[in-house]
Amino acid sequence: MKNKTEVEEVRSRIKKDTINDKKHSHEQIHTYESVHKIRDSLLSSASGYTNYRGVLNLCVVLLVMSSGRLVLENILKYGFLVRIDVPIQFIKDPTAWPSLLAIVLSNIFTFNALKLERNLEKGIIQETTGKILCFLNIFTALLAPAIYLWYREANPVSSFFALTWYTCLSMKLVSYFQVNRYQRLKRRLENSKNEIDEKSNTDSIKKQTKNEPLIEYPDNLTYRNLYYFLSAPTLCYEINFPRSERIRKSFIIRRSGEIIFLSSLLLFLVQQWVVPILQNSKIPFRETNILKIIERLLKLAVPNHVIWLIGFYCFFHSYLNVIAEILRFGDREFYRDWWNSEDVNVFWQNWNIPVHKFCLRHIYKPLLNQGITKSQASLIVFFISAFFHEYLVSIPLRMFRIWAFLGMIVQIPFAVFVKKFLHGNYGNMAVWVSLIIGQPIAVMMYIHDYYIDYFKVSD
């Protein structure tokens, strides 16, 4: 009996162990599932992860905190330097008025351009003579205000804006003449090769303008049409521009508010941050202290770039959109994503679209049609751009220097180097370095000449 009882106990234990094993086996299947598979870390480029919004927010917070610290340090060191009445003082400044007079007198060149086009359309003037008269009108528009403002010793800031207006006016008049000349030749030639393209362009404009009446050459040769073009945020003339359906008042209010706020911020940063750095740079330049000059350069780089970025947004986004909205101008592509440029050439093509379109349409492509190679045409466009950069700086400062011109020319070998040896993120970083460091170098050079040479600065 005893043996029988022991056997039953053993069987009972085996049965319990079997049940427990089944339970544990069942739990292991559900508890210890596979958690590993082949995948890359998020920060690896192969992961395909692109949502770095949190990192961008961190950079913005750090930028605000560091900038705030610099502003506080600046105020503690120099005091509050901002003068709120600067715009009023600027208006009262008698040296600012010659620039305003020069802008008003620009209407003379506008009248000349329209009169010339009307005479060409009627056949009173031959095409060759028209080209010469157009060149003289535009050349005078660039030369006359420069001479006038130079000898009137106009305020440098107001002179810069006046010459910028004349530069834009000259480019617009070039486009106005070339487009109208094309229309004249097209009317005189039957079975024009561009007839189909012109028809497709007209159909596209019909879809965009909807209820807007279309104008045909020579009905566009009116003051209304010309002054609309001169006011529009573009440098390329078209007889019929794409127009938006209505004017959005709320949009104008928002953009106008941005202009007021950002303009005030720029005024504050220039007076409180940049001016003290430039004033402290006089002695190092006079003594040719290389280390101190480099220190001043790096110290100027950050505020200069911040001001440049704010100025870019204020002008290309806020101001040009306000003008476009008021005029119901439909094409709002004033810039592209230049901040992602991996090449210097790509940056120059994307950051200022109105100028890029003008150079491409009225300089680069006509040069190609004349048999010039693409590289040669690109160099010519770059040299023209370098000339106008120097024109807009040297004349207002009343001193002939080549720093802005050289700054543009140096971009050529730098662009070749970046395109050949740096790619992707490295190329993009090289573009940013050139923007952050390049501009302060030119500013320092002009400060050296303006303060050291012009005013004979001493200790």
C-alpha positions in Angstrom: 0.0 0.0 0.0 2.8 2.3 0.9 4.5 1.8 -2.5 1.2 2.5 -4.2 0.8 5.7 -2.4 4.3 6.9 -3.2 3.7 6.1 -6.9 0.5 8.2 -6.9 2.3 11.2 -5.2 5.0 11.0 -7.9 2.4 11.0 -10.7 0.7 13.9 -9.0 3.9 15.9 -8.8 4.7 15.1 -12.5 1.3 16.3 -13.5 1.6 19.6 -11.6 5.1 20.2 -13.1 3.7 19.5 -16.6 0.9 22.1 -16.0 3.4 24.6 -14.6 5.7 24.1 -17.6 2.8 24.7 -20.0 1.9 27.9 -18.1 5.5 29.2 -18.2 5.7 28.3 -21.9 2.5 30.2 -22.6 3.8 33.2 -20.7 7.2 33.2 -22.5 5.5 33.4 -26.0 3.7 36.6 -25.0 6.2 38.3 -22.8 9.5 37.8 -24.7 8.6 38.9 -28.2 11.4 40.0 -30.6 12.1 43.7 -30.2 15.1 44.1 -32.6 15.3 44.7 -36.3 17.7 46.3 -38.8 17.4 50.1 -38.6 19.6 53.2 -38.4 19.9 55.8 -35.7 17.7 58.9 -36.3 20.6 61.3 -36.7 22.1 59.1 -39.4 21.5 60.3 -42.9 20.5 56.8 -44.0 17.5 56.8 -41.6 15.6 59.3 -43.7 14.5 61.2 -40.7 13.9 64.9 -41.4 11.7 66.3 -38.6 14.2 68.5 -36.7 11.7 71.1 -35.6 12.7 70.6 -31.9 16.3 71.2 -32.7 15.4 74.3 -34.7 13.4 75.6 -31.8 16.4 74.9 -29.5 18.6 76.9 -31.8 16.1 79.8 -31.8 16.0 79.8 -28.0 19.8 79.7 -27.7 20.0 82.5 -30.3 17.5 84.7 -28.4 19.3 84.0 -25.1 22.8 84.7 -26.4 21.6 87.8 -28.3 19.8 89.0 -25.2 23.0 88.6 -23.2 25.0 90.5 -25.8 22.4 93.3 -25.8 22.4 93.6 -22.0 26.2 93.6 -22.0 26.3 96.2 -24.7 23.9 98.5 -22.7 25.8 98.0 -19.5 29.1 98.9 -21.3 28.0 101.8 -23.5 24.6 102.9 -22.1 21.5 103.3 -24.1 22.6 104.8 -27.5 19.4 104.6 -29.5 17.9 107.9 -30.6 14.3 107.5 -31.4 14.2 110.8 -33.3 16.6 109.6 -35.9 14.0 109.6 -38.7 12.9 113.1 -37.8 16.6 114.3 -37.7 17.1 112.6 -41.1 14.2 114.5 -42.6 15.5 117.8 -41.2 19.0 117.1 -42.5 19.5 119.4 -45.5 22.0 116.9 -47.1 19.1 114.4 -47.4 17.0 116.6 -49.7 19.2 116.4 -52.9 18.5 112.7 -53.0 14.7 113.3 -52.9 15.0 115.9 -55.6 17.0 113.4 -57.7 14.3 110.7 -57.3 11.6 113.2 -58.5 13.7 114.2 -61.5 13.9 110.5 -62.5 10.5 111.1 -64.2 12.5 112.9 -67.0 14.1 109.6 -68.1 10.7 107.9 -67.9 9.1 110.4 -70.2 12.0 110.1 -72.6 11.6 106.3 -72.7 7.9 106.5 -73.5 8.3 109.2 -76.1 11.1 107.2 -77.7 8.9 104.0 -77.9 6.0 106.0 -79.4 8.2 107.5 -82.1 9.7 104.0 -82.9 6.2 102.5 -83.2 5.2 105.2 -85.7 8.3 104.8 -87.7 9.6 108.3 -87.0 12.8 106.9 -85.7 14.8 104.0 -87.1 15.6 101.0 -84.9 19.4 101.6 -84.9 18.8 105.3 -83.9 16.4 104.0 -81.3 19.0 101.8 -79.7 21.5 104.6 -79.5 18.9 107.0 -77.9 17.8 104.3 -75.5 21.4 103.7 -74.4 22.0 107.4 -74.0 18.9 107.8 -71.9 19.8 104.9 -69.6 23.5 105.9 -69.4 22.5 109.4 -68.4 20.1 108.0 -65.8 23.0 106.3 -64.1 25.6 109.0 -64.6 23.7 112.3 -63.9 22.4 111.4 -60.4 25.8 110.1 -59.4 27.5 113.3 -60.4 24.8 115.5 -58.8 24.8 113.7 -55.5 28.6 113.6 -55.4 29.0 117.3 -55.7 26.1 118.2 -53.5 27.7 116.1 -50.8 24.4 114.4 -50.1 23.7 112.2 -47.0 25.3 108.7 -47.7 22.1 106.9 -46.6 19.7 109.0 -48.7 22.2 108.8 -51.7 22.3 105.0 -51.4 18.5 104.8 -51.7 18.4 107.4 -54.6 21.0 105.5 -56.6 19.3 102.2 -55.9 16.1 103.6 -57.3 18.0 104.9 -60.4 19.7 101.5 -60.8 16.3 99.7 -60.7 14.8 102.4 -63.1 17.6 101.8 -65.6 17.1 98.0 -65.5 13.4 98.5 -66.0 13.9 100.8 -68.9 16.2 98.3 -70.5 13.5 95.6 -70.2 10.8 98.0 -71.4 12.8 98.9 -74.6 13.7 95.3 -75.4 10.2 93.8 -75.0 8.6 96.6 -77.0 11.2 96.2 -79.7 10.4 92.5 -79.9 6.7 93.4 -80.3 7.5 95.8 -83.1 9.6 93.3 -85.0 7.0 90.6 -84.4 4.3 92.8 -85.9 6.4 93.5 -89.0 7.4 89.9 -89.6 4.8 87.5 -90.8 4.9 83.8 -89.7 7.1 84.7 -86.8 8.8 81.7 -85.2 7.7 82.9 -81.8 4.0 83.3 -82.8 2.9 80.0 -81.2 4.8 80.7 -78.0 3.3 84.1 -77.8 -0.2 82.7 -78.2 0.4 80.1 -75.4 1.7 82.9 -73.2 -1.4 85.0 -73.9 -3.6 82.0 -73.1 -1.8 81.5 -69.8 -2.3 85.2 -68.9 -6.0 85.0 -69.8 -6.4 82.2 -67.3 -4.6 84.1 -64.6 -6.1 87.5 -65.2 -9.7 86.3 -65.8 -11.7 89.5 -65.9 -8.7 91.8 -66.6 -8.8 93.2 -70.1 -5.8 92.2 -72.1 -3.6 94.9 -73.7 -1.9 94.4 -77.1 1.0 96.3 -78.6 1.0 99.3 -79.2 -1.9 100.0 -76.8 0.5 99.5 -74.0 2.5 102.6 -74.8 0.7 104.7 -72.2 1.8 106.5 -68.9 -0.6 104.2 -67.0 1.0 101.0 -68.3 4.6 102.3 -67.9 4.1 103.6 -64.3 2.4 100.4 -63.3 5.5 98.6 -64.4 7.8 101.0 -62.6 5.8 100.5 -59.4 5.5 96.8 -59.7 8.0 94.6 -57.7 9.7 93.2 -60.9 12.5 94.3 -63.3 11.1 92.4 -66.3 8.5 94.1 -68.4 5.4 92.3 -69.8 2.5 93.9 -71.6 0.1 91.9 -69.4 1.2 90.9 -66.0 -0.6 88.1 -64.0 -3.0 89.8 -61.6 -4.6 88.6 -58.4 -8.3 88.7 -58.0 -8.6 91.1 -55.1 -6.7 93.2 -52.6 -6.5 91.5 -49.1 -6.6 94.3 -46.5 -5.7 92.0 -43.7 -2.6 90.8 -45.6 -1.4 94.4 -46.1 -1.9 95.2 -42.4 0.1 92.2 -41.3 3.0 92.9 -43.7 2.9 96.6 -42.9 3.2 95.8 -39.2 6.2 93.6 -40.0 7.8 96.5 -41.9 7.3 99.0 -39.0 8.6 96.5 -36.3 11.6 95.2 -38.3 12.6 98.7 -39.5 12.6 99.9 -35.8 14.6 96.8 -34.8 17.1 97.4 -37.5 17.5 101.0 -36.4 18.0 99.8 -32.8 20.6 97.2 -33.7 22.6 99.5 -35.9 22.8 102.3 -33.3 23.2 100.1 -30.2 25.3 97.2 -31.5 27.1 98.0 -34.7 28.1 101.6 -34.3 30.1 101.0 -31.1 32.0 98.1 -32.8 32.9 100.3 -35.8 34.0 103.2 -33.6 36.3 100.9 -31.6 37.8 99.6 -34.8 39.4 103.0 -35.7 42.6 102.6 -33.7 43.3 99.0 -34.6 43.0 99.9 -38.2 45.2 102.9 -37.8 47.8 100.9 -35.9 47.5 97.9 -38.3 47.1 95.6 -35.4 46.2 92.4 -37.1 44.9 90.5 -34.1 42.7 93.3 -32.9 41.4 93.8 -36.5 40.5 90.1 -36.6 38.8 90.3 -33.2 36.8 93.4 -34.4 35.9 91.5 -37.6 34.5 88.5 -35.8 32.7 90.7 -33.3 31.1 92.6 -36.2 30.2 89.4 -38.1 27.2 88.3 -35.9 25.3 91.6 -35.7 26.0 92.4 -39.3 24.6 89.0 -40.4 21.6 89.4 -38.1 20.8 92.8 -39.6 21.3 91.3 -43.1 18.8 88.5 -42.4 16.3 90.9 -40.9 16.7 93.3 -43.8 16.2 90.5 -46.3 12.9 89.4 -44.7 11.8 93.1 -44.3 12.4 94.0 -47.9 12.0 90.8 -50.0 9.1 89.3 -48.0 7.2 92.2 -46.2 7.8 95.2 -48.4 7.6 93.6 -51.8 4.5 91.7 -50.8 2.8 94.9 -49.7 3.5 96.5 -53.0 2.4 93.4 -54.9 -0.8 93.2 -53.0 -1.7 96.9 -53.5 -1.0 96.6 -57.2 -2.6 93.1 -57.4 0.6 91.8 -58.9 0.3 88.0 -59.1 3.9 86.8 -59.3 5.2 86.8 -55.7 8.3 84.7 -56.2 10.8 87.3 -54.9 13.2 84.6 -53.5 13.7 80.9 -53.3 15.2 78.6 -50.7 18.7 80.2 -50.9 19.4 79.1 -47.3 19.7 75.5 -48.6 22.2 76.4 -51.3 25.1 74.0 -51.6 26.9 76.1 -54.1 27.6 79.9 -54.3 26.2 80.1 -57.8 23.0 78.5 -56.6 22.8 81.1 -53.8 23.1 84.0 -56.2 20.4 82.5 -58.4 17.9 82.1 -55.5 18.3 84.9 -53.1 17.2 87.8 -55.4 14.8 86.5 -58.0 13.8 89.8 -59.6 17.5 90.6 -60.4 18.2 87.0 -61.4 15.3 87.0 -63.8 16.4 90.3 -65.4 20.0 89.1 -65.8 18.9 85.8 -67.3 16.3 87.3 -69.6 18.1 90.5 -70.8 21.8 89.8 -70.4 22.7 86.1 -70.2 20.4 84.7 -73.0 21.0 87.6 -75.4 24.8 87.0 -75.0 24.2 83.3 -75.8 22.3 84.2 -78.9 25.4 86.3 -80.0 27.5 83.1 -79.8 29.2 83.7 -76.5 29.7 80.6 -74.4 27.9 80.0 -71.1 30.9 80.5 -68.9 31.8 83.8 -70.7 28.2 85.0 -70.4 28.2 84.1 -66.7 31.4 86.1 -66.1 30.0 89.1 -67.9 26.9 89.0 -65.8 29.0 88.7 -62.6 31.2 91.7 -63.6 28.2 93.8 -64.3 26.8 92.9 -60.9 30.1 93.7 -59.2 30.2 97.1 -60.9 26.7 98.0 -59.6 27.6 96.8 -56.1 30.6 99.2 -56.1 28.4 102.0 -57.7 25.9 101.8 -54.9 28.6 102.1 -52.2 31.4 104.3 -53.5 29.2 107.2 -54.8 27.2 107.6 -51.5 30.4 107.5 -49.5 32.1 109.9 -52.0 35.2 107.8 -52.4 36.3 105.5 -55.2 37.2 102.1 -53.8 37.0 98.6 -55.2 36.2 96.6 -52.0 32.6 95.8 -53.0 33.8 95.0 -56.5 36.6 92.8 -55.3 34.2 91.1 -52.8 32.1 90.0 -55.8 35.0 89.0 -58.0 36.4 86.8 -55.2 33.2 84.9 -55.3 34.2 83.4 -58.7 37.2 81.3 -57.6 35.4 80.6 -54.3 32.4 79.2 -56.2 34.7 77.0 -58.3 36.4 75.7 -55.2 33.1 74.9 -53.4 31.6 73.3 -56.4 34.6 71.1 -57.0 35.7 70.0 -53.4 32.7 70.6 -51.1 29.3 69.0 -51.6 26.1 68.6 -49.6 26.2 70.0 -46.1 29.8 71.0 -46.4 29.0 73.2 -49.4 26.0 74.7 -47.6 28.3 75.6 -44.6 30.8 77.1 -47.0 28.1 79.4 -48.4 27.0 80.4 -44.9 30.7 81.2 -43.9 31.1 83.4 -47.0 28.0 85.3 -46.1 28.8 85.7 -42.4 32.5 86.7 -42.9 32.6 88.2 -46.4 30.3 91.2 -45.7 32.0 92.4 -42.5 35.4 92.4 -44.3 34.0 94.8 -46.9 32.3 96.9 -44.2 35.6 97.1 -42.3 37.5 98.2 -45.4 35.1 101.0 -46.1 35.1 102.0 -42.5 38.9 102.2 -42.6 38.8 104.4 -45.7 35.9 106.5 -44.5 37.0 107.2 -40.9 40.7 106.9 -41.1 41.5 108.5 -44.4 38.5 110.8 -44.9 38.4 112.2 -41.3 42.0 111.6 -40.4 41.1 109.8 -37.2 43.6 109.8 -34.4 43.6 108.6 -30.8 
